[in-house]
């Protein structure tokens, strides 16, 4: 891993000392720079939980990913910078108040003078690490978080807009390796019961909120105010033409894997990823122009402002 390239990828220019201040700054800049996204599932690109593959995707090709990818690589960065990090298994909370299976989510425990929970792979989440203690943390961008004990486990709870506290996920302190999450990652990547296979998602934090593309919907949140609108095909083409004609943008899109010569049919039904001849994946049938727009409007931060005007 080239630590300098990773730090440039997340626009980090601070200290490299393994301190709490460094951890907090790394955590926040990562969320602002690297999107939470599931686009690989809809382009037939295999998700490989190996540090080299994750580095190539997220740093070299300037892509994002979901929890196993983002937190898996973030753990490697922190260790390379001198932090002591433990990978933890978490169970995501359901609307009914129940929790999913173990190994449902990968989160991180960073050991300093106190232990801190770090998580750059859960979408709309806390901007800075949470100290492992039973006390509310300061609100960040209209959101408050706290930790509560549940026997030998801990529960991350979130409060938004003055509502009651609701569980986000539950985790234990038993150490895990990245390989422990391969089977669950494959489930999310291929199963018809996985919510990730039902639609495209790309979402990134902004200094005052969040910007998300969920299939054909553009969702922006600024200072707690949410706006949502449908993006039509004509607008996609116009935005792409006006904002991506520069060679640098096209090179970035090509590196991310969204400029392809092969025409991809519009998706009509779920088809799990399968390996074809030569080890390459077969396409799932995603709309390639929409995927290019997701890349250009979300993964490249400076283009997002042009879309939401």
Beta strands, then each sheet from edge to edge (+ up, - down):
strand 1: 36-37
strand 2: 84-92
strand 3: 105-111
strand 4: 115-118
strand 5: 130-131
strand 6: 143-150
strand 7: 153-160
strand 8: 166-171
strand 9: 201-206
strand 10: 209-214
strand 11: 217-222
strand 12: 225-230
sheet 1: 1+ 9- 10+ 11- 12+
sheet 2: 5+ 4- 3+ 2- 8+ 7- 6+
end
